[in-house]
Amino acid sequence: MKGVFNFSHIIFRMRYVAAYLLAALSGNNSPSADDLKKIIGSVGIDCEADKITKIIGELKGKNIEELITKG
Amino acid sequence: MKGVFNFSHIIFRMRYVAAYLLAALSGNNSPSADDLKKIIGSVGIDCEADKITKIIGELKGKNIEELITKG
């Protein structure tokens, strides 16, 4: 349902932001879907390639400060 | 030198916060040193067990909002 607060979606998205942030903080300024898949896989969670690619597209180019404050 | 702005220390610490955050967002509310080592290892960075244990001690008990805003 559109407009309904979706908590699980936020958690899901924040996971990608945390993984992207970790990659960026480790000197990888342009993490690939495979990089994020590996990081998220390290906590035992599988993720879908198409979702990763979509989120990478949204996060790419943001600086670390923006990632933290806006996600 | 005490009091001198240490950028590399901040980056180093933020890596742990990002890893801790990822663990917390994946349902692990009390990540161990090994959990964080595995996550940080996934980006190809080795980390020292004593530093991880120290940082875990500082982060433990903070909620996700505090982690993001205060680190």
Backbone of each chain as nested JSON, in Angstrom:
{
  "chains": [
    {"id": "A", "residues": [
      {"number": 1, "name": "MET", "atoms": {"N": [0.839, -1.209, 0.0], "CA": [0.0, 0.0, 0.0], "C": [0.868, 1.25, 0.0]}},
      {"number": 2, "name": "LYS", "atoms": {"N": [0.587, 2.097, -0.919], "CA": [1.382, 3.324, -1.052], "C": [1.091, 4.257, 0.127]}},
      {"number": 3, "name": "GLY", "atoms": {"N": [2.152, 4.883, 0.619], "CA": [1.949, 5.876, 1.676], "C": [1.956, 5.277, 3.067]}},
      {"number": 4, "name": "VAL", "atoms": {"N": [1.906, 3.965, 3.163], "CA": [1.937, 3.335, 4.478], "C": [3.399, 3.19, 4.927]}},
      {"number": 5, "name": "PHE", "atoms": {"N": [3.642, 3.522, 6.167], "CA": [4.986, 3.424, 6.728], "C": [5.446, 1.971, 6.685]}},
      {"number": 6, "name": "ASN", "atoms": {"N": [6.565, 1.739, 6.017], "CA": [7.034, 0.357, 5.837], "C": [8.374, 0.182, 6.534]}},
      {"number": 7, "name": "PHE", "atoms": {"N": [8.309, -0.27, 7.774], "CA": [9.51, -0.359, 8.605], "C": [10.523, -1.35, 8.04]}},
      {"number": 8, "name": "SER", "atoms": {"N": [10.031, -2.508, 7.555], "CA": [10.966, -3.522, 7.061], "C": [11.707, -3.018, 5.819]}},
      {"number": 9, "name": "HIS", "atoms": {"N": [11.041, -2.185, 5.045], "CA": [11.701, -1.606, 3.875], "C": [12.828, -0.668, 4.304]}},
      {"number": 10, "name": "ILE", "atoms": {"N": [12.603, 0.092, 5.378], "CA": [13.628, 1.021, 5.877], "C": [14.839, 0.244, 6.387]}},
      {"number": 11, "name": "ILE", "atoms": {"N": [14.584, -0.817, 7.168], "CA": [15.68, -1.648, 7.687], "C": [16.469, -2.232, 6.518]}},
      {"number": 12, "name": "PHE", "atoms": {"N": [15.737, -2.747, 5.536], "CA": [16.339, -3.345, 4.353], "C": [17.248, -2.341, 3.648]}},
      {"number": 13, "name": "ARG", "atoms": {"N": [16.74, -1.125, 3.484], "CA": [17.512, -0.094, 2.798], "C": [18.725, 0.335, 3.62]}},
      {"number": 14, "name": "MET", "atoms": {"N": [18.536, 0.445, 4.934], "CA": [19.639, 0.876, 5.801], "C": [20.794, -0.13, 5.78]}},
      {"number": 15, "name": "ARG", "atoms": {"N": [20.457, -1.41, 5.616], "CA": [21.499, -2.431, 5.5], "C": [22.419, -2.128, 4.326]}},
      {"number": 16, "name": "TYR", "atoms": {"N": [21.799, -1.764, 3.207], "CA": [22.589, -1.456, 2.019], "C": [23.415, -0.2, 2.236]}},
      {"number": 17, "name": "VAL", "atoms": {"N": [22.809, 0.784, 2.915], "CA": [23.541, 2.03, 3.175], "C": [24.748, 1.735, 4.074]}},
      {"number": 18, "name": "ALA", "atoms": {"N": [24.552, 0.913, 5.107], "CA": [25.659, 0.556, 6.01], "C": [26.755, -0.177, 5.241]}},
      {"number": 19, "name": "ALA", "atoms": {"N": [26.356, -1.091, 4.354], "CA": [27.342, -1.845, 3.568], "C": [28.079, -0.918, 2.6]}},
      {"number": 20, "name": "TYR", "atoms": {"N": [27.328, -0.005, 1.994], "CA": [27.917, 0.95, 1.045], "C": [28.904, 1.864, 1.775]}},
      {"number": 21, "name": "LEU", "atoms": {"N": [28.498, 2.297, 2.958], "CA": [29.326, 3.159, 3.802], "C": [30.629, 2.449, 4.168]}},
      {"number": 22, "name": "LEU", "atoms": {"N": [30.517, 1.199, 4.557], "CA": [31.706, 0.435, 4.929], "C": [32.661, 0.32, 3.734]}},
      {"number": 23, "name": "ALA", "atoms": {"N": [32.1, 0.06, 2.554], "CA": [32.94, -0.026, 1.356], "C": [33.617, 1.315, 1.092]}},
      {"number": 24, "name": "ALA", "atoms": {"N": [32.827, 2.403, 1.191], "CA": [33.37, 3.738, 0.929], "C": [34.472, 4.084, 1.935]}},
      {"number": 25, "name": "LEU", "atoms": {"N": [34.268, 3.714, 3.191], "CA": [35.254, 4.006, 4.245], "C": [36.511, 3.153, 4.094]}},
      {"number": 26, "name": "SER", "atoms": {"N": [36.409, 2.133, 3.266], "CA": [37.555, 1.248, 3.073], "C": [38.261, 1.558, 1.762]}},
      {"number": 27, "name": "GLY", "atoms": {"N": [37.933, 2.686, 1.189], "CA": [38.655, 3.158, 0.012], "C": [38.017, 2.775, -1.308]}},
      {"number": 28, "name": "ASN", "atoms": {"N": [36.857, 2.108, -1.257], "CA": [36.171, 1.731, -2.488], "C": [35.061, 2.755, -2.754]}},
      {"number": 29, "name": "ASN", "atoms": {"N": [35.386, 3.762, -3.559], "CA": [34.436, 4.859, -3.763], "C": [33.31, 4.518, -4.724]}},
      {"number": 30, "name": "SER", "atoms": {"N": [33.438, 3.394, -5.38], "CA": [32.404, 3.028, -6.336], "C": [32.105, 1.534, -6.22]}},
      {"number": 31, "name": "PRO", "atoms": {"N": [31.525, 1.131, -5.082], "CA": [31.298, -0.3, -4.851], "C": [30.331, -0.897, -5.871]}},
      {"number": 32, "name": "SER", "atoms": {"N": [30.639, -2.088, -6.323], "CA": [29.779, -2.782, -7.279], "C": [28.732, -3.6, -6.527]}},
      {"number": 33, "name": "ALA", "atoms": {"N": [27.764, -4.132, -7.28], "CA": [26.752, -4.995, -6.673], "C": [27.42, -6.187, -5.988]}},
      {"number": 34, "name": "ASP", "atoms": {"N": [28.461, -6.72, -6.601], "CA": [29.163, -7.862, -6.014], "C": [29.841, -7.488, -4.697]}},
      {"number": 35, "name": "ASP", "atoms": {"N": [30.429, -6.28, -4.635], "CA": [31.064, -5.819, -3.389], "C": [30.033, -5.795, -2.254]}},
      {"number": 36, "name": "LEU", "atoms": {"N": [28.875, -5.204, -2.536], "CA": [27.844, -5.092, -1.491], "C": [27.286, -6.467, -1.123]}},
      {"number": 37, "name": "LYS", "atoms": {"N": [27.134, -7.322, -2.12], "CA": [26.619, -8.667, -1.882], "C": [27.554, -9.421, -0.922]}},
      {"number": 38, "name": "LYS", "atoms": {"N": [28.854, -9.216, -1.118], "CA": [29.849, -9.881, -0.281], "C": [29.774, -9.352, 1.16]}},
      {"number": 39, "name": "ILE", "atoms": {"N": [29.65, -8.031, 1.298], "CA": [29.594, -7.426, 2.637], "C": [28.328, -7.89, 3.364]}},
      {"number": 40, "name": "ILE", "atoms": {"N": [27.185, -7.804, 2.68], "CA": [25.925, -8.192, 3.322], "C": [25.908, -9.705, 3.568]}},
      {"number": 41, "name": "GLY", "atoms": {"N": [26.526, -10.452, 2.655], "CA": [26.643, -11.902, 2.843], "C": [27.421, -12.262, 4.099]}},
      {"number": 42, "name": "SER", "atoms": {"N": [28.339, -11.371, 4.513], "CA": [29.167, -11.66, 5.695], "C": [28.343, -11.699, 6.978]}},
      {"number": 43, "name": "VAL", "atoms": {"N": [27.14, -11.129, 6.964], "CA": [26.268, -11.258, 8.136], "C": [25.218, -12.345, 7.922]}},
      {"number": 44, "name": "GLY", "atoms": {"N": [25.403, -13.123, 6.858], "CA": [24.531, -14.271, 6.648], "C": [23.227, -13.938, 5.947]}},
      {"number": 45, "name": "ILE", "atoms": {"N": [23.204, -12.782, 5.254], "CA": [21.971, -12.412, 4.555], "C": [22.201, -12.419, 3.052]}},
      {"number": 46, "name": "ASP", "atoms": {"N": [21.302, -13.103, 2.36], "CA": [21.374, -13.103, 0.902], "C": [20.608, -11.906, 0.37]}},
      {"number": 47, "name": "CYS", "atoms": {"N": [21.079, -11.355, -0.724], "CA": [20.313, -10.242, -1.267], "C": [20.216, -10.367, -2.776]}},
      {"number": 48, "name": "GLU", "atoms": {"N": [19.169, -9.742, -3.295], "CA": [18.895, -9.892, -4.721], "C": [19.662, -8.853, -5.543]}},
      {"number": 49, "name": "ALA", "atoms": {"N": [20.28, -9.335, -6.603], "CA": [21.142, -8.494, -7.434], "C": [20.407, -7.269, -7.977]}},
      {"number": 50, "name": "ASP", "atoms": {"N": [19.15, -7.43, -8.381], "CA": [18.459, -6.281, -8.993], "C": [18.177, -5.179, -7.97]}},
      {"number": 51, "name": "LYS", "atoms": {"N": [17.913, -5.602, -6.718], "CA": [17.682, -4.589, -5.669], "C": [18.972, -3.85, -5.357]}},
      {"number": 52, "name": "ILE", "atoms": {"N": [20.094, -4.607, -5.308], "CA": [21.378, -3.962, -5.03], "C": [21.701, -2.944, -6.109]}},
      {"number": 53, "name": "THR", "atoms": {"N": [21.531, -3.341, -7.35], "CA": [21.863, -2.448, -8.461], "C": [21.031, -1.173, -8.386]}},
      {"number": 54, "name": "LYS", "atoms": {"N": [19.753, -1.316, -8.034], "CA": [18.864, -0.151, -7.928], "C": [19.374, 0.791, -6.827]}},
      {"number": 55, "name": "ILE", "atoms": {"N": [19.692, 0.21, -5.675], "CA": [20.116, 1.042, -4.541], "C": [21.481, 1.674, -4.807]}},
      {"number": 56, "name": "ILE", "atoms": {"N": [22.39, 0.941, -5.427], "CA": [23.689, 1.525, -5.775], "C": [23.487, 2.753, -6.664]}},
      {"number": 57, "name": "GLY", "atoms": {"N": [22.591, 2.634, -7.612], "CA": [22.308, 3.758, -8.507], "C": [21.85, 4.987, -7.74]}},
      {"number": 58, "name": "GLU", "atoms": {"N": [21.083, 4.748, -6.662], "CA": [20.581, 5.879, -5.866], "C": [21.664, 6.477, -4.975]}},
      {"number": 59, "name": "LEU", "atoms": {"N": [22.582, 5.613, -4.497], "CA": [23.578, 6.087, -3.533], "C": [24.82, 6.671, -4.202]}},
      {"number": 60, "name": "LYS", "atoms": {"N": [25.082, 6.215, -5.401], "CA": [26.308, 6.615, -6.096], "C": [26.425, 8.138, -6.191]}},
      {"number": 61, "name": "GLY", "atoms": {"N": [27.614, 8.613, -5.881], "CA": [27.849, 10.05, -6.006], "C": [27.562, 10.827, -4.734]}},
      {"number": 62, "name": "LYS", "atoms": {"N": [26.835, 10.201, -3.792], "CA": [26.612, 10.902, -2.523], "C": [27.886, 10.825, -1.691]}},
      {"number": 63, "name": "ASN", "atoms": {"N": [28.169, 11.862, -0.93], "CA": [29.326, 11.762, -0.049], "C": [28.918, 11.098, 1.265]}},
      {"number": 64, "name": "ILE", "atoms": {"N": [29.92, 10.795, 2.079], "CA": [29.672, 10.026, 3.298], "C": [28.69, 10.74, 4.23]}},
      {"number": 65, "name": "GLU", "atoms": {"N": [28.816, 12.049, 4.306], "CA": [27.918, 12.809, 5.179], "C": [26.46, 12.666, 4.736]}},
      {"number": 66, "name": "GLU", "atoms": {"N": [26.26, 12.757, 3.423], "CA": [24.896, 12.589, 2.9], "C": [24.359, 11.198, 3.161]}},
      {"number": 67, "name": "LEU", "atoms": {"N": [25.239, 10.191, 3.017], "CA": [24.814, 8.811, 3.253], "C": [24.316, 8.634, 4.669]}},
      {"number": 68, "name": "ILE", "atoms": {"N": [25.047, 9.229, 5.619], "CA": [24.686, 9.065, 7.028], "C": [23.398, 9.809, 7.352]}},
      {"number": 69, "name": "THR", "atoms": {"N": [23.265, 11.025, 6.851], "CA": [22.112, 11.812, 7.26], "C": [20.863, 11.516, 6.441]}},
      {"number": 70, "name": "LYS", "atoms": {"N": [21.036, 11.185, 5.154], "CA": [19.85, 10.987, 4.319], "C": [19.639, 9.548, 3.877]}},
      {"number": 71, "name": "GLY", "atoms": {"N": [20.696, 8.736, 3.891], "CA": [20.567, 7.316, 3.525], "C": [20.567, 7.085, 2.035]}}
    ]},
    {"id": "B", "residues": [
      {"number": 1, "name": "MET", "atoms": {"N": [49.695, 12.931, 18.902], "CA": [49.583, 14.182, 19.664], "C": [48.139, 14.382, 20.126]}},
      {"number": 2, "name": "LYS", "atoms": {"N": [47.976, 14.62, 21.345], "CA": [46.648, 14.78, 21.925], "C": [46.022, 16.102, 21.423]}},
      {"number": 3, "name": "GLY", "atoms": {"N": [44.741, 16.031, 21.126], "CA": [44.053, 17.251, 20.739], "C": [44.165, 17.563, 19.259]}},
      {"number": 4, "name": "VAL", "atoms": {"N": [45.028, 16.886, 18.559], "CA": [45.168, 17.126, 17.126], "C": [44.107, 16.312, 16.392]}},
      {"number": 5, "name": "PHE", "atoms": {"N": [43.459, 16.941, 15.436], "CA": [42.432, 16.286, 14.646], "C": [43.034, 15.098, 13.9]}},
      {"number": 6, "name": "ASN", "atoms": {"N": [42.508, 13.923, 14.152], "CA": [43.089, 12.726, 13.556], "C": [42.084, 12.074, 12.607]}},
      {"number": 7, "name": "PHE", "atoms": {"N": [42.195, 12.446, 11.335], "CA": [41.218, 12.0, 10.356], "C": [41.228, 10.483, 10.179]}},
      {"number": 8, "name": "SER", "atoms": {"N": [42.415, 9.895, 10.134], "CA": [42.472, 8.445, 9.901], "C": [41.838, 7.674, 11.062]}},
      {"number": 9, "name": "HIS", "atoms": {"N": [41.944, 8.228, 12.262], "CA": [41.304, 7.584, 13.411], "C": [39.78, 7.614, 13.27]}},
      {"number": 10, "name": "ILE", "atoms": {"N": [39.263, 8.722, 12.751], "CA": [37.809, 8.838, 12.577], "C": [37.321, 7.844, 11.525]}},
      {"number": 11, "name": "ILE", "atoms": {"N": [38.042, 7.751, 10.412], "CA": [37.675, 6.8, 9.349], "C": [37.698, 5.376, 9.912]}},
      {"number": 12, "name": "PHE", "atoms": {"N": [38.76, 5.074, 10.648], "CA": [38.942, 3.764, 11.254], "C": [37.758, 3.432, 12.152]}},
      {"number": 13, "name": "ARG", "atoms": {"N": [37.374, 4.395, 12.984], "CA": [36.276, 4.172, 13.914], "C": [34.935, 4.037, 13.175]}},
      {"number": 14, "name": "MET", "atoms": {"N": [34.752, 4.865, 12.148], "CA": [33.488, 4.824, 11.405], "C": [33.286, 3.482, 10.712]}},
      {"number": 15, "name": "ARG", "atoms": {"N": [34.402, 2.856, 10.309], "CA": [34.31, 1.521, 9.715], "C": [33.664, 0.535, 10.691]}},
      {"number": 16, "name": "TYR", "atoms": {"N": [34.103, 0.62, 11.926], "CA": [33.547, -0.281, 12.945], "C": [32.086, 0.039, 13.203]}},
      {"number": 17, "name": "VAL", "atoms": {"N": [31.775, 1.342, 13.215], "CA": [30.377, 1.727, 13.445], "C": [29.508, 1.203, 12.305]}},
      {"number": 18, "name": "ALA", "atoms": {"N": [29.99, 1.339, 11.06], "CA": [29.224, 0.843, 9.897], "C": [29.038, -0.675, 9.993]}},
      {"number": 19, "name": "ALA", "atoms": {"N": [30.09, -1.383, 10.393], "CA": [30.006, -2.842, 10.515], "C": [29.042, -3.235, 11.641]}},
      {"number": 20, "name": "TYR", "atoms": {"N": [29.135, -2.502, 12.754], "CA": [28.266, -2.77, 13.909], "C": [26.803, -2.523, 13.52]}},
      {"number": 21, "name": "LEU", "atoms": {"N": [26.598, -1.43, 12.791], "CA": [25.264, -1.051, 12.328], "C": [24.687, -2.138, 11.412]}},
      {"number": 22, "name": "LEU", "atoms": {"N": [25.5, -2.618, 10.509], "CA": [25.055, -3.679, 9.594], "C": [24.663, -4.927, 10.373]}},
      {"number": 23, "name": "ALA", "atoms": {"N": [25.466, -5.276, 11.373], "CA": [25.142, -6.45, 12.197], "C": [23.819, -6.222, 12.933]}},
      {"number": 24, "name": "ALA", "atoms": {"N": [23.685, -5.024, 13.522], "CA": [22.464, -4.708, 14.281], "C": [21.236, -4.736, 13.374]}},
      {"number": 25, "name": "LEU", "atoms": {"N": [21.389, -4.219, 12.152], "CA": [20.271, -4.179, 11.2], "C": [19.923, -5.567, 10.672]}},
      {"number": 26, "name": "SER", "atoms": {"N": [20.812, -6.509, 10.915], "CA": [20.572, -7.875, 10.44], "C": [20.102, -8.77, 11.574]}},
      {"number": 27, "name": "GLY", "atoms": {"N": [19.72, -8.146, 12.673], "CA": [19.116, -8.895, 13.769], "C": [20.094, -9.34, 14.842]}},
      {"number": 28, "name": "ASN", "atoms": {"N": [21.376, -8.964, 14.695], "CA": [22.362, -9.331, 15.708], "C": [22.57, -8.136, 16.646]}},
      {"number": 29, "name": "ASN", "atoms": {"N": [21.837, -8.132, 17.742], "CA": [21.865, -6.97, 18.627], "C": [23.103, -6.897, 19.495]}},
      {"number": 30, "name": "SER", "atoms": {"N": [23.868, -7.968, 19.507], "CA": [25.047, -7.968, 20.348], "C": [26.221, -8.612, 19.593]}},
      {"number": 31, "name": "PRO", "atoms": {"N": [26.679, -7.911, 18.537], "CA": [27.73, -8.51, 17.702], "C": [29.032, -8.719, 18.467]}},
      {"number": 32, "name": "SER", "atoms": {"N": [29.665, -9.853, 18.225], "CA": [30.936, -10.162, 18.877], "C": [32.086, -9.607, 18.041]}},
      {"number": 33, "name": "ALA", "atoms": {"N": [33.293, -9.643, 18.62], "CA": [34.486, -9.216, 17.894], "C": [34.627, -10.028, 16.599]}},
      {"number": 34, "name": "ASP", "atoms": {"N": [34.32, -11.326, 16.669], "CA": [34.423, -12.175, 15.477], "C": [33.426, -11.764, 14.392]}},
      {"number": 35, "name": "ASP", "atoms": {"N": [32.211, -11.391, 14.827], "CA": [31.207, -10.937, 13.854], "C": [31.717, -9.713, 13.092]}},
      {"number": 36, "name": "LEU", "atoms": {"N": [32.245, -8.74, 13.847], "CA": [32.727, -7.507, 13.199], "C": [33.951, -7.781, 12.332]}},
      {"number": 37, "name": "LYS", "atoms": {"N": [34.805, -8.663, 12.812], "CA": [36.004, -9.015, 12.056], "C": [35.618, -9.616, 10.691]}},
      {"number": 38, "name": "LYS", "atoms": {"N": [34.582, -10.439, 10.716], "CA": [34.109, -11.076, 9.489], "C": [33.541, -10.026, 8.514]}},
      {"number": 39, "name": "ILE", "atoms": {"N": [32.756, -9.089, 9.063], "CA": [32.147, -8.059, 8.21], "C": [33.238, -7.165, 7.612]}},
      {"number": 40, "name": "ILE", "atoms": {"N": [34.153, -6.703, 8.46], "CA": [35.204, -5.808, 7.969], "C": [36.155, -6.575, 7.047]}},
      {"number": 41, "name": "GLY", "atoms": {"N": [36.347, -7.853, 7.337], "CA": [37.173, -8.696, 6.467], "C": [36.595, -8.823, 5.065]}},
      {"number": 42, "name": "SER", "atoms": {"N": [35.255, -8.678, 4.955], "CA": [34.606, -8.831, 3.645], "C": [34.983, -7.708, 2.685]}},
      {"number": 43, "name": "VAL", "atoms": {"N": [35.516, -6.585, 3.21], "CA": [36.006, -5.527, 2.316], "C": [37.524, -5.607, 2.178]}},
      {"number": 44, "name": "GLY", "atoms": {"N": [38.093, -6.701, 2.665], "CA": [39.533, -6.915, 2.469], "C": [40.412, -6.21, 3.479]}},
      {"number": 45, "name": "ILE", "atoms": {"N": [39.822, -5.822, 4.637], "CA": [40.618, -5.141, 5.654], "C": [40.754, -6.021, 6.891]}},
      {"number": 46, "name": "ASP", "atoms": {"N": [41.98, -6.182, 7.323], "CA": [42.224, -6.921, 8.56], "C": [42.104, -5.971, 9.732]}},
      {"number": 47, "name": "CYS", "atoms": {"N": [41.615, -6.457, 10.858], "CA": [41.564, -5.564, 12.004], "C": [42.01, -6.298, 13.26]}},
      {"number": 48, "name": "GLU", "atoms": {"N": [42.485, -5.501, 14.187], "CA": [43.06, -6.097, 15.391], "C": [41.992, -6.369, 16.443]}},
      {"number": 49, "name": "ALA", "atoms": {"N": [42.047, -7.577, 17.007], "CA": [41.019, -8.024, 17.945], "C": [40.874, -7.086, 19.144]}},
      {"number": 50, "name": "ASP", "atoms": {"N": [41.979, -6.56, 19.669], "CA": [41.864, -5.717, 20.869], "C": [41.16, -4.394, 20.565]}},
      {"number": 51, "name": "LYS", "atoms": {"N": [41.382, -3.875, 19.341], "CA": [40.7, -2.626, 18.97], "C": [39.206, -2.872, 18.796]}},
      {"number": 52, "name": "ILE", "atoms": {"N": [38.873, -4.022, 18.185], "CA": [37.451, -4.347, 17.994], "C": [36.767, -4.458, 19.351]}},
      {"number": 53, "name": "THR", "atoms": {"N": [37.394, -5.175, 20.267], "CA": [36.78, -5.391, 21.576], "C": [36.554, -4.057, 22.285]}},
      {"number": 54, "name": "LYS", "atoms": {"N": [37.522, -3.159, 22.171], "CA": [37.401, -1.836, 22.807], "C": [36.2, -1.072, 22.209]}},
      {"number": 55, "name": "ILE", "atoms": {"N": [36.117, -1.088, 20.876], "CA": [35.044, -0.323, 20.228], "C": [33.679, -0.954, 20.493]}},
      {"number": 56, "name": "ILE", "atoms": {"N": [33.618, -2.287, 20.5], "CA": [32.345, -2.954, 20.815], "C": [31.871, -2.518, 22.205]}},
      {"number": 57, "name": "GLY", "atoms": {"N": [32.796, -2.456, 23.14], "CA": [32.455, -2.025, 24.502], "C": [31.847, -0.636, 24.522]}},
      {"number": 58, "name": "GLU", "atoms": {"N": [32.342, 0.228, 23.643], "CA": [31.828, 1.604, 23.593], "C": [30.469, 1.689, 22.905]}},
      {"number": 59, "name": "LEU", "atoms": {"N": [30.26, 0.804, 21.912], "CA": [29.022, 0.896, 21.119], "C": [27.862, 0.126, 21.73]}},
      {"number": 60, "name": "LYS", "atoms": {"N": [28.189, -0.91, 22.497], "CA": [27.171, -1.801, 23.048], "C": [26.112, -1.005, 23.828]}},
      {"number": 61, "name": "GLY", "atoms": {"N": [24.873, -1.345, 23.579], "CA": [23.795, -0.7, 24.33], "C": [23.263, 0.56, 23.655]}},
      {"number": 62, "name": "LYS", "atoms": {"N": [24.024, 1.107, 22.685], "CA": [23.487, 2.27, 21.97], "C": [22.439, 1.786, 20.977]}},
      {"number": 63, "name": "ASN", "atoms": {"N": [21.401, 2.593, 20.771], "CA": [20.437, 2.194, 19.753], "C": [20.903, 2.693, 18.383]}},
      {"number": 64, "name": "ILE", "atoms": {"N": [20.203, 2.255, 17.349], "CA": [20.649, 2.547, 15.981], "C": [20.722, 4.057, 15.727]}},
      {"number": 65, "name": "GLU", "atoms": {"N": [19.769, 4.784, 16.265], "CA": [19.767, 6.239, 16.044], "C": [21.022, 6.885, 16.641]}},
      {"number": 66, "name": "GLU", "atoms": {"N": [21.376, 6.445, 17.843], "CA": [22.581, 6.98, 18.477], "C": [23.834, 6.628, 17.682]}},
      {"number": 67, "name": "LEU", "atoms": {"N": [23.86, 5.392, 17.16], "CA": [25.02, 4.954, 16.375], "C": [25.223, 5.857, 15.162]}},
      {"number": 68, "name": "ILE", "atoms": {"N": [24.106, 6.209, 14.509], "CA": [24.213, 7.006, 13.284], "C": [24.619, 8.445, 13.611]}},
      {"number": 69, "name": "THR", "atoms": {"N": [24.016, 9.003, 14.651], "CA": [24.274, 10.416, 14.914], "C": [25.55, 10.655, 15.702]}},
      {"number": 70, "name": "LYS", "atoms": {"N": [25.895, 9.725, 16.606], "CA": [27.067, 9.966, 17.46], "C": [28.234, 9.033, 17.182]}},
      {"number": 71, "name": "GLY", "atoms": {"N": [27.958, 7.892, 16.596], "CA": [29.037, 6.96, 16.237], "C": [29.516, 6.13, 17.394]}}
    ]}
  ]
}
